[in-house]
């Protein structure tokens, strides 16, 4: 009874730690560590089956990692032909009404070319089959492992893998059965994380263009300002107003206007890719922005100039009015999210008024700073700052 109670507590603990994770990586790590502890293992990994690429990708390695094993590996992948159970056991057996039960592998499993019993042979692969995991266990000083398929949304999602070192007791049938239960708990936790990530994505993504939205820009800009104050990193904010959208909507309809917004969003995304770590966003309506942290101001201005050229080449619309504010230019000692937006907005206003085909840069145009820092004389003198940073 005591063993059953301990395992029940382990299941509850696993579910709770996965639910408390704040991001996918935290969820993966909680799943691996929780299963490792529950099964009395020394090492655990969580992997996903990437059907389109025909490979098993390791998401996290937890516990006593061997040399060369990273906690969150970028490129630890295994072709599925080296793991036949991924396509055979995880698919064919389910299609035939089988259950996704866990199984045990040991370092004493059958050797290629030689008949013999063992966990791999017991799963129907026949004499002479050498499971890839057997070699991996020996190479990494592990004596046995239990592998539990993970089913998500009714399909094989991946696997939970827990190992013990050589010399420790080998996993038994009861351990495999318990691993099956743990895999089901992990699947529920992964499903919850997917739902939360989708909610986060919706909260920070513009649904039409797929770019970031204003909320995401505000958060990233606040973080950028803190970094600038800590280490002087250059912050550059590019604000764009897509010219001619109203005419397109009135003349061709809103569906065509939406296509114009989507096309410009793609152009903006391409520009963001040139600047490492830059964020491309739609602020709302016909207003977009690009936020870069790190690159020098001249580099951002050059990218913005190319952006203007590409926008002018779009089939519909009339290019963009583009304004830039960068801490790499002489914009004054005050650096805040509100002031950077104010400066970029004023520069964009100047570009629009002058019908400039190139970006206007605050700090390189004295009128922009005056316009940004003085109160508007009329509603048409300067557009008010958008979003969460109100006028003083």
C-alpha positions as CSV (number, residue, x, y, z in Angstrom):
1,X,0.0,0.0,0.0
2,X,2.9,2.3,0.8
3,X,4.3,1.9,-2.7
4,X,0.9,2.7,-4.2
5,X,0.6,5.9,-2.0
6,X,4.1,7.0,-3.1
7,X,3.3,6.6,-6.7
8,X,0.0,8.4,-6.3
9,X,1.9,11.3,-4.7
10,X,4.4,11.2,-7.6
11,X,1.6,11.5,-10.1
12,X,0.1,14.4,-8.3
13,X,3.5,16.1,-7.9
14,X,4.2,15.6,-11.7
15,X,0.9,17.2,-12.7
16,X,1.3,20.1,-10.3
17,X,4.9,21.0,-11.4
18,X,4.0,20.8,-15.0
19,X,0.9,23.0,-14.4
20,X,3.1,25.6,-12.6
21,X,5.6,25.8,-15.5
22,X,5.6,29.3,-17.2
23,X,6.8,28.2,-20.7
24,X,7.2,25.1,-22.8
25,X,10.8,24.5,-21.7
26,X,9.8,24.6,-18.1
27,X,7.0,22.2,-18.8
28,X,9.3,19.8,-20.6
29,X,11.9,19.9,-17.8
30,X,9.2,19.4,-15.2
31,X,7.9,16.4,-17.1
32,X,11.3,14.7,-17.4
33,X,12.5,15.4,-13.8
34,X,9.1,14.4,-12.3
35,X,9.0,11.1,-14.2
36,X,12.7,10.4,-13.4
37,X,12.0,10.9,-9.7
38,X,8.8,8.9,-9.8
39,X,10.5,5.9,-11.4
40,X,13.7,6.1,-9.4
41,X,15.8,6.8,-12.4
42,X,19.0,8.8,-12.8
43,X,18.2,10.4,-16.2
44,X,15.2,11.2,-18.3
45,X,14.4,12.7,-21.6
46,X,11.4,14.0,-23.4
47,X,11.3,13.7,-27.2
48,X,8.8,14.7,-29.9
49,X,8.1,12.8,-33.1
50,X,8.4,15.2,-36.1
51,X,6.4,13.3,-38.7
52,X,7.1,15.7,-41.5
53,X,10.9,15.3,-41.1
54,X,10.8,11.6,-40.1
55,X,12.8,12.2,-37.0
56,X,12.6,12.0,-33.2
57,X,13.7,15.3,-31.7
58,X,15.0,15.5,-28.1
59,X,13.4,18.4,-26.3
60,X,15.0,18.1,-22.9
61,X,17.6,15.9,-21.1
62,X,17.3,16.0,-17.3
63,X,19.1,14.4,-14.4
64,X,22.6,12.9,-14.6
65,X,23.5,13.8,-18.2
66,X,26.3,12.0,-20.0
67,X,29.1,13.8,-21.7
68,X,27.8,15.7,-24.7
69,X,24.2,15.7,-23.6
70,X,22.7,19.2,-23.3
71,X,19.7,20.1,-21.2
72,X,17.9,21.7,-24.1
73,X,19.7,20.4,-27.2
74,X,19.2,22.4,-30.4
75,X,20.0,19.6,-32.8
76,X,19.7,16.2,-31.0
77,X,17.6,14.3,-33.5
78,X,17.4,10.7,-34.5
79,X,16.0,9.4,-37.8
80,X,13.0,7.2,-37.2
81,X,14.4,4.3,-39.3
82,X,16.9,3.9,-36.4
83,X,13.9,3.5,-34.0
84,X,11.4,1.3,-35.8
85,X,9.0,1.3,-32.9
86,X,8.2,5.0,-33.6
87,X,6.6,4.1,-36.9
88,X,5.7,0.5,-36.2
89,X,4.8,0.2,-32.5
90,X,3.5,3.8,-32.1
91,X,1.4,3.7,-35.1
92,X,0.6,0.2,-36.5
93,X,-0.2,-1.3,-33.1
94,X,-2.6,1.6,-32.3
95,X,-4.2,1.4,-35.7
96,X,-4.9,-2.3,-35.0
97,X,-6.4,-1.5,-31.6
98,X,-3.4,-1.9,-29.4
99,X,-2.5,0.2,-26.5
100,X,0.5,2.6,-26.2
101,X,2.1,0.6,-23.4
102,X,5.6,1.4,-22.2
103,X,8.4,-1.1,-22.5
104,X,11.9,-1.8,-21.0
105,X,15.2,-1.9,-22.7
106,X,18.5,-3.2,-21.1
107,X,22.1,-2.9,-22.0
108,X,22.1,-6.7,-22.3
109,X,19.6,-6.6,-25.2
110,X,20.1,-8.7,-28.3
111,X,23.1,-7.9,-30.5
112,X,22.7,-7.4,-34.2
113,X,23.0,-10.6,-36.2
114,X,22.6,-12.8,-33.1
115,X,19.3,-14.3,-32.0
116,X,18.3,-13.9,-28.4
117,X,15.6,-12.9,-26.0
118,X,15.2,-9.5,-24.5
119,X,12.8,-6.5,-24.4
120,X,13.3,-5.6,-28.1
121,X,12.7,-9.2,-29.3
122,X,9.7,-9.4,-27.0
123,X,8.1,-6.6,-29.0
124,X,8.0,-8.6,-32.2
125,X,11.0,-7.4,-34.1
126,X,12.5,-10.9,-34.3
127,X,15.9,-12.5,-33.8
128,X,18.8,-10.5,-34.9
129,X,17.2,-7.1,-34.2
130,X,19.5,-4.7,-32.3
131,X,17.6,-1.8,-30.8
132,X,19.4,1.5,-31.2
133,X,18.9,2.3,-27.5
134,X,20.9,-0.8,-26.5
135,X,24.0,0.8,-28.0
136,X,23.2,4.1,-26.5
137,X,22.7,2.6,-23.0
138,X,26.1,0.9,-23.2
139,X,27.8,4.0,-24.5
140,X,26.5,6.3,-21.7
141,X,27.0,3.9,-18.8
142,X,23.3,3.2,-18.3
143,X,22.0,-0.3,-17.5
144,X,18.4,0.0,-18.5
145,X,15.6,2.3,-19.6
146,X,11.9,2.4,-19.8
147,X,10.3,4.1,-22.8
148,X,6.7,5.3,-22.6
149,X,4.9,6.6,-25.7
150,X,3.1,9.9,-25.3
151,X,-0.3,10.3,-27.0
152,X,-1.6,13.8,-27.6
153,X,-4.9,14.6,-29.3
154,X,-5.3,10.9,-30.2
155,X,-2.0,10.7,-32.1
156,X,1.5,9.6,-31.2
157,X,3.3,12.8,-30.1
158,X,6.6,11.4,-28.9
159,X,8.1,9.6,-25.9
160,X,9.1,9.7,-22.3
161,X,12.4,8.0,-21.6
162,X,13.8,7.2,-18.1
163,X,17.1,5.4,-17.5
164,X,19.1,3.9,-14.6
165,X,22.8,3.5,-14.4
166,X,24.6,0.2,-14.7
167,X,24.5,-1.7,-11.5
168,X,21.1,-0.4,-10.4
169,X,18.0,-2.7,-10.5
170,X,16.5,-3.2,-13.9
171,X,13.1,-1.8,-14.5
172,X,10.3,-4.4,-14.3
173,X,6.8,-4.8,-15.7
174,X,5.3,-2.8,-12.9
175,X,7.7,0.1,-13.7
176,X,6.7,0.0,-17.3
177,X,3.0,0.1,-16.4
178,X,3.6,3.0,-14.1
179,X,5.6,4.8,-16.9
180,X,2.5,4.4,-19.1
181,X,0.5,6.3,-16.4
182,X,3.1,9.0,-16.1
183,X,3.1,9.4,-19.9
184,X,-0.6,10.1,-19.8
185,X,-0.1,12.7,-17.1
186,X,2.7,14.3,-19.2
187,X,0.3,14.3,-22.2
188,X,-2.3,16.2,-20.2
189,X,0.3,18.7,-19.0
190,X,1.6,19.2,-22.6
191,X,-2.0,19.8,-23.8
192,X,-2.5,22.5,-21.1
193,X,0.8,24.1,-22.1
194,X,-0.2,24.1,-25.7
195,X,-3.5,25.8,-24.8
196,X,-1.7,28.5,-22.7
197,X,0.8,29.1,-25.5
198,X,-2.0,29.6,-28.0
199,X,-3.6,32.1,-25.6
200,X,-0.3,33.9,-25.3
201,X,0.1,33.9,-29.0
202,X,-3.3,35.4,-29.5
203,X,-2.6,38.0,-26.8
204,X,0.6,39.1,-28.5
205,X,-0.1,38.6,-32.2
206,X,-1.9,40.5,-34.8
207,X,-4.4,38.1,-36.3
208,X,-4.4,39.5,-39.8
209,X,-0.6,39.7,-40.5
210,X,0.8,37.3,-37.9
211,X,3.1,40.0,-36.7
212,X,3.5,41.1,-33.1
213,X,0.8,43.5,-31.8
214,X,1.1,46.7,-29.8
215,X,1.0,44.8,-26.5
216,X,4.0,42.8,-27.5
217,X,5.9,45.9,-28.6
218,X,5.2,47.7,-25.3
219,X,6.5,44.7,-23.3
220,X,9.6,44.3,-25.5
221,X,10.3,48.1,-25.5
222,X,10.1,48.3,-21.7
223,X,12.6,45.4,-21.5
224,X,14.8,47.2,-24.0
225,X,14.8,50.4,-22.0
226,X,15.9,48.5,-18.9
227,X,18.7,46.9,-20.9
228,X,19.8,50.2,-22.3
229,X,20.0,51.7,-18.8
230,X,22.0,48.6,-17.7
231,X,24.5,48.3,-20.5
232,X,23.9,51.1,-23.0
233,X,22.4,48.8,-25.7
234,X,21.2,50.8,-28.7
235,X,17.4,50.9,-29.1
236,X,15.9,51.8,-32.4
237,X,12.2,52.2,-33.1
238,X,10.9,52.5,-36.6
239,X,7.3,53.6,-37.1
240,X,5.6,53.2,-40.4
241,X,2.3,54.4,-41.8
242,X,1.1,52.6,-44.9
243,X,0.0,55.2,-47.4
244,X,-3.2,54.8,-49.4
245,X,-4.9,52.1,-47.4
246,X,-8.1,54.1,-47.1
247,X,-8.2,54.6,-50.9
248,X,-7.6,50.9,-51.5
249,X,-10.4,50.0,-49.1
250,X,-12.8,52.5,-50.6
251,X,-12.0,51.6,-54.2
252,X,-11.3,47.9,-54.1
253,X,-12.9,46.7,-50.9
254,X,-11.6,45.8,-47.5
255,X,-10.6,42.3,-48.6
256,X,-8.1,43.8,-51.0
257,X,-7.0,46.3,-48.3
258,X,-6.3,43.3,-46.0
259,X,-4.2,41.7,-48.6
260,X,-2.2,45.0,-48.8
261,X,-1.7,44.9,-45.1
262,X,-0.6,41.3,-45.2
263,X,1.9,41.9,-48.1
264,X,3.4,44.9,-46.3
265,X,3.6,42.8,-43.1
266,X,5.7,40.2,-45.1
267,X,8.0,43.0,-46.3
268,X,8.4,44.3,-42.8
269,X,9.1,40.8,-41.5
270,X,11.8,40.4,-44.1
271,X,13.4,43.7,-42.8
272,X,13.2,42.5,-39.2
273,X,15.1,39.3,-40.3
274,X,18.1,41.5,-41.4
275,X,18.4,42.9,-37.9
276,X,19.2,40.2,-35.3
277,X,16.4,39.9,-32.7
278,X,14.3,42.7,-34.2
279,X,10.5,42.6,-33.6
280,X,8.1,43.4,-36.5
281,X,4.7,44.5,-35.4
282,X,1.4,46.0,-36.5
283,X,0.3,48.6,-34.1
284,X,-3.2,48.8,-35.5
285,X,-5.0,50.0,-38.7
286,X,-2.3,51.1,-41.2
287,X,0.4,51.6,-38.6
288,X,3.4,49.3,-38.2
289,X,6.7,49.3,-36.4
290,X,10.1,47.7,-36.1
291,X,11.9,47.5,-32.8
292,X,15.6,46.6,-32.8
293,X,17.9,46.3,-29.8
294,X,21.7,46.1,-30.4
295,X,22.3,47.1,-34.0
296,X,23.8,50.6,-34.6
297,X,21.5,53.4,-35.7
298,X,23.0,53.6,-39.2
299,X,22.3,49.9,-39.8
300,X,18.7,50.4,-38.8
301,X,18.3,53.4,-41.0
302,X,19.7,51.5,-44.0
303,X,17.2,48.7,-43.4
304,X,14.4,51.2,-43.0
305,X,15.4,52.9,-46.3
306,X,15.2,49.5,-48.1
307,X,11.9,48.9,-46.4
308,X,10.6,52.1,-47.9
309,X,11.8,51.1,-51.4
310,X,10.1,47.7,-51.2
311,X,6.9,49.2,-49.9
312,X,6.9,51.6,-52.8
313,X,7.1,48.6,-55.1
314,X,3.9,47.0,-53.8
315,X,1.2,46.7,-56.4
316,X,-1.4,48.6,-54.4
317,X,-1.0,51.5,-51.9
318,X,1.4,54.3,-52.1
319,X,4.5,53.3,-50.1
320,X,5.0,54.2,-46.5
321,X,5.8,57.2,-44.3
322,X,8.6,56.1,-42.0
323,X,10.0,57.7,-38.9
324,X,12.9,56.5,-36.7
325,X,14.0,57.2,-33.2
326,X,17.3,55.7,-31.9
327,X,19.3,56.0,-28.8
328,X,22.3,55.9,-31.2
329,X,21.4,59.4,-32.4
330,X,21.5,62.7,-30.4
331,X,17.9,62.6,-29.1
332,X,18.6,63.9,-25.6
333,X,19.3,62.4,-22.3
334,X,15.8,61.1,-21.5
335,X,15.3,57.5,-22.7
336,X,11.9,56.0,-22.0
337,X,9.4,54.0,-24.0
338,X,7.0,56.9,-24.2
339,X,9.6,59.3,-25.5
340,X,11.0,56.9,-28.1
341,X,7.5,56.4,-29.4
342,X,6.9,60.1,-29.4
343,X,10.0,60.8,-31.4
344,X,9.5,58.0,-33.9
345,X,5.9,59.1,-34.3
346,X,6.9,62.7,-34.9
347,X,9.5,61.6,-37.4
348,X,6.9,59.6,-39.2
349,X,4.6,62.6,-39.2
350,X,7.3,64.7,-40.8
351,X,7.9,62.0,-43.4
352,X,4.2,61.8,-44.3
353,X,3.8,65.6,-44.5
354,X,6.8,65.9,-46.8
355,X,5.8,62.8,-48.8
356,X,9.3,61.6,-48.2
357,X,10.3,58.4,-50.0
358,X,13.0,57.8,-47.3
359,X,12.8,57.6,-43.5
360,X,13.0,60.7,-41.4
361,X,15.3,60.2,-38.4
362,X,14.8,62.0,-35.1
363,X,18.1,63.5,-34.0
364,X,19.1,64.1,-37.6
365,X,16.1,66.4,-38.2
366,X,15.9,69.1,-35.5
367,X,12.3,69.8,-36.3
368,X,11.3,66.3,-35.2
369,X,12.6,66.8,-31.7
370,X,10.9,70.1,-31.4
371,X,7.6,68.6,-32.6
372,X,8.0,65.6,-30.2
373,X,8.8,67.6,-27.1
374,X,6.4,70.5,-27.5
375,X,2.6,70.3,-26.8
376,X,0.4,70.2,-29.9
377,X,-1.0,73.5,-31.0
378,X,-4.0,71.7,-32.6
379,X,-5.2,68.2,-33.1
380,X,-3.6,68.3,-36.6
381,X,-0.2,69.6,-35.5
382,X,1.0,66.2,-34.4
383,X,-0.8,62.9,-33.8
384,X,-1.1,61.9,-30.3
385,X,1.0,59.1,-29.0
386,X,-0.8,55.8,-29.5
387,X,-1.5,53.0,-27.0
388,X,-0.5,52.7,-23.4
389,X,1.8,55.7,-23.1
390,X,-0.5,58.8,-22.8
391,X,0.5,62.4,-23.4
392,X,1.7,64.1,-20.3
